């Protein structure tokens, strides 16, 4: 499958560098991260927009043991506003937070996280 979206091209490059396997089928791509099968966006199918209706069944066939559903929709057409695209299939979850979290909640910046859970 020819990937049109620059965002997905970049994501696929980073997934490969991180150890994921990208399987190229004529109609779709399958991305697997064998070292982390529970990583949703490391284990997903990427389809063109016209194939979206069949994508859930395709995902189920490719990932029969998965407890999640992750489908990427490749394309460069359409509107960019959230009212049109929303947070539908293929759209990663978006935070409604308008400011970054407190620095104490960023454990990768500290040796011992101090954020209450």
C-alpha positions as CSV (number, residue, x, y, z in Angstrom):
1,X,0.0,0.0,0.0
2,X,1.3,3.4,-0.8
3,X,1.1,5.6,2.3
4,X,0.1,9.2,1.4
5,X,0.0,10.9,4.8
6,X,3.3,12.4,5.9
7,X,2.2,11.8,9.5
8,X,1.8,8.1,9.0
9,X,5.0,7.9,6.9
10,X,6.8,9.4,9.9
11,X,5.1,7.2,12.4
12,X,5.9,4.1,10.4
13,X,9.6,5.1,10.2
14,X,9.7,5.6,14.0
15,X,7.8,2.3,14.6
16,X,10.4,0.4,12.5
17,X,13.3,2.1,14.4
18,X,11.7,1.1,17.7
19,X,11.5,-2.6,16.6
20,X,8.0,-2.9,15.0
21,X,7.4,-5.0,12.0
22,X,5.5,-3.4,9.1
23,X,3.8,-5.8,6.8
24,X,2.9,-4.3,3.4
25,X,-0.2,-5.7,1.7
26,X,-1.6,-4.3,-1.5
27,X,-4.7,-2.9,0.3
28,X,-3.4,-2.2,3.8
29,X,-0.5,-2.2,6.2
30,X,-0.2,-4.2,9.4
31,X,2.1,-2.9,12.1
32,X,3.2,-5.3,14.8
33,X,5.3,-4.7,17.9
34,X,6.2,-8.2,19.0
35,X,8.0,-7.0,22.1
36,X,4.9,-5.1,23.3
37,X,1.7,-6.6,22.0
38,X,-0.4,-4.4,24.3
39,X,0.9,-1.1,22.7
40,X,-2.2,0.0,20.8
41,X,-0.5,2.2,18.2
42,X,2.3,-0.3,17.8
43,X,-0.1,-3.0,16.8
44,X,-2.6,-1.6,14.3
45,X,-3.8,-1.8,10.7
46,X,-3.5,1.2,8.3
47,X,-6.1,1.4,5.6
48,X,-7.1,3.9,2.9
49,X,-10.3,5.8,3.6
50,X,-12.4,3.7,1.2
51,X,-11.4,0.5,3.2
52,X,-12.5,1.8,6.6
53,X,-15.8,-0.1,6.7
54,X,-13.9,-3.4,6.5
55,X,-11.1,-2.4,8.8
56,X,-12.5,-3.8,12.1
57,X,-12.8,-7.3,10.6
58,X,-9.3,-7.0,9.1
59,X,-7.9,-5.9,12.5
60,X,-9.7,-8.9,14.2
61,X,-8.2,-11.3,11.6
62,X,-4.7,-9.9,12.0
63,X,-4.8,-9.5,15.8
64,X,-7.2,-12.2,17.2
65,X,-5.8,-12.0,20.7
66,X,-6.0,-8.2,21.0
67,X,-8.1,-6.5,23.6
68,X,-8.1,-3.3,21.7
69,X,-9.0,-2.0,18.2
70,X,-6.5,0.4,16.5
71,X,-7.1,1.4,12.9
72,X,-5.2,4.1,11.1
73,X,-6.9,5.8,8.2
74,X,-4.4,7.1,5.6
75,X,-5.1,10.1,3.5
76,X,-4.4,13.7,2.8
77,X,-7.9,14.9,1.9
78,X,-10.7,16.3,4.0
79,X,-11.2,19.0,6.6
80,X,-8.8,19.6,9.4
81,X,-11.2,20.9,12.0
82,X,-12.2,18.7,14.9
83,X,-15.9,19.2,14.2
84,X,-15.5,17.2,11.0
85,X,-12.9,14.7,12.0
86,X,-13.7,14.3,15.7
87,X,-12.0,11.5,17.5
88,X,-13.2,8.7,15.3
89,X,-11.5,5.5,14.1
90,X,-7.8,6.2,13.3
91,X,-7.6,9.3,15.3
92,X,-5.5,9.1,18.4
93,X,-7.1,10.2,21.6
94,X,-6.8,13.9,22.2
95,X,-6.4,15.6,25.5
96,X,-8.6,18.5,26.5
97,X,-5.9,19.8,28.7
98,X,-5.0,23.4,27.7
99,X,-1.7,23.5,29.7
100,X,1.1,20.9,30.3
101,X,0.9,18.8,33.4
102,X,3.0,19.9,36.4
103,X,6.6,19.0,36.1
104,X,6.3,16.8,39.2
105,X,4.0,14.6,37.1
106,X,6.6,14.0,34.4
107,X,8.4,10.9,35.7
108,X,10.9,10.8,32.8
109,X,12.3,14.2,34.1
110,X,12.8,12.9,37.6
111,X,14.4,9.9,39.1
112,X,11.5,9.3,41.6
113,X,8.1,10.5,40.5
114,X,6.3,12.6,43.0
115,X,2.9,12.6,41.3
116,X,0.1,11.3,43.4
117,X,-2.0,8.6,41.7
